[in-house]
């Protein structure tokens, strides 16, 4: 075989391999969303991807590694790091950065993506945690968490690793987590939370006001509590 033909064949193989990998990732997302990690099988994933079960091992090293990739991809599709960076990296007041951050989160959980596999996979992982979140934590959660912690730290007036920041971040994120996991049930119980009653902008504004009120109190607490260095 001529050298040019061999290069063409290798290029075609790489393209075919990339296409198969992508198909497996998409099929895996759909299967994990439908059945959960414990009941999903490589056979079902491969069937939906139009390939054989051995392809899961070949391209991912096993169903566990595929699940890790699916989790990371799901989180990325719901809220990419680049989108968050653009929202909070501007030279603006930290409170406005938080407003943008919460606004983006509200849009994510209220865009009707509850029927998409990325949202379903993340919700399943929140409700029934698995041990396979290392990639998700390392590649998606930690970088995004650092952005939020930095903004909250600026508002409170403490370093991002201060315990108050982590506690404030939990309170900031909790309403959006609840909406992601159980928006339909919540809006049945509390109709004013429904999309037909309250717009994304209105809900985000109310969450921001509530959050900023809490952060203001934490800022006073931080100012009243001497640092370890000052107390020595």
N, C-alpha and C positions, 0 to 999 in steps of 0.2 A: 504494500500500500504506500502511496506517495506521502511525503511529509505533510503536504497541505491537506490531504484527505484525512490523515490521522488527527490533525489539529481540529478539523471540522467535526470529526466524530466525537472527539473529547468535549468540544464545546457543546455539541448537541446532547451528550450524556449529562453534562452539568446542568443544562437547561431543563432537561427532563427530570433530573434529580431534584432540582429546586422546585419544579412544578409539583412533583409528588409530595415533597415535604410540606409545601403550602396547602395542598389538598388534605393531607393528614392533619395538619394543624386546625384547619377549618372544620373538618369532620370530627376531630377530637373535641373541639369546643362545643359543637352541637350535641355530641353524645354525653360528654361530662355534664353539660347543662341539663340534659334530659334525665340521666340516670344517676348522676353523682359519681365521684371517683370510685367508690367501692363496688358499684354494679356495672361500671363501664368495662368493655372488653376490647382488646386489640382487634379481634375478629370483626366486631361491629363497626369500629372506627375505619378499618381498612375497607370493609364492604362499602361504606358510604363514600370513601375516598376513591373507590374504583381501583383498588390495588389489593395485594395479598397481605395477610397478617404479619408476615416476616418483615414487611416494609417498616413497621413501627419500630422494631428493634434496629433495623439497618439505619434509619434516618434519625432516630432519637435515642437509641440505646435502651428502650423499654417504655412501657406505658407510664411509669412514674415520671420519667424525664419528660415525656410528652405532656403530661399533666402540668408539670412545672412551667413548661413553655406556654401552655395555654393560659395558665393563671397570669403570667407576666404580660402576655399579649392582650388579655382581657382588660387588665388594669390600664394598660397603655391606650387602648382604644377608647375606654371610658374617659380618661383624663391624661393626656400626654404631658410629660415633663416640659416639653418645649412650649406648650400653650401656657402652662403655669408660669414659666420663667418670663415669658413676654408680659404676663399680667402683673407680676410683682417686681420686675427688675427696673422699672421706670423710676426716675428721680422724683418721687411723689411722697406725700405723707404716708406713714405706715398704716394709718387707719384706712386710707383709700386703697392701699394694697390689699388689706383684709377684706374690704368691700368687694373688690374684684375677685378675690379668691372664693369667697362665699357665693358670689353671683355665678361663677363658673360651676361650682358644685351643685347649686340648685338647678341650673340648666341641665346638667348631666343626669340627675335623678328624676327630672320631670320631662324628659324629651320623648317619652314613650318607648324607651329602649328596654323596658322590663321584659319584652318578649324576645330580645336578642340574646344570643348565647353569651357574650361578654358579661352582661349584667347578671344573668342567671348563674354563671359560673362563680362570680365573685360573691353573690348572695349565698350560694350553697357553701362556699368556703367560710363565710362569716358564721353561718348557722351551724355547720358541722365541720369544724376545722380538721385538716389533715396535717401530717408531718411534712408535706411536700411544698413548703412555701419559701424555701431559701432563696430561690431565684427571684420570686416576686418581691420579697423583702429587700434583697440586695439591689436589684435593678430598677424597681419602680417605687416601692414604698419609702425607702430611706432617703433618696434624693428629694422626693416631694415633701416628705416630713421635714427635712432640713429647711426647705423654703418657708413652710408654715411656721416652724419654730422660730426662725429668724425674724419674721414679721411680728409675731406675738411678743418676742423678746424686746423688740424695738418699742412696741406700744407700752409694755409694762415697765420698761427701763431696766431690764436685767439681761444677763447673758442667755443665749439660746439653750444652754444645758442646765439652767436653773430649774429646780423642781416645779416651780409655779408655772413654767411654760408648758411642760408636759400636761399638767392638770388642766390648764386653760385650753390646750389643743383638744383634749378629750371633750370638753364642753362645747367647743366650737364645731367639732366634727359630728358629734352625736346626733343632732337633728337630721343631718343629711344621711347618716347611716340608717336611721330609722325610716326615712322616706325611701331609701333604696331597697331596704328589706321588706317593708310592709306598707307602702304608700296606699295601695288600694284599701286595705283594712283600716288604716288610720283615717283616710278621708271618709269612710263610711261612719266611723265613730265620731270624727270631728270634721263635719262638712266644710267649715271655712278654710280648711287646708286644701280642698280640692282645686284642681286646675281650672274648673269652670267658675270658681268663686274668687280665687286669688291668683294673680299673675305671678310669673317667675320673679319679676322685678319687685313686686310688693312683698312677696315672701322673703326674698333675699334681703330687702331693706329692713324688715322686721327682725330677721335673724341677726343682721349686723348690729342693729340698735341694741338688742338684748346682749349680744356678745361684748360689744364695746362697754356697756354698763358694767358687766362683770369684770372686764379687764381693768376698768378704772378703779374698781375696788381692790383688785389684786395689786395694782400699781401703788396704791396707798399702803397696802400691807407690806409690800416690798420696801417702801421708803421708811416705814416705821420699825422694820426689823433690821437691826445692824448686821452687817456681813460678818463672816467668821473672822476676817482679818481685823475688822474694827473692834470686835469684842475681845480679841486676845490682848 
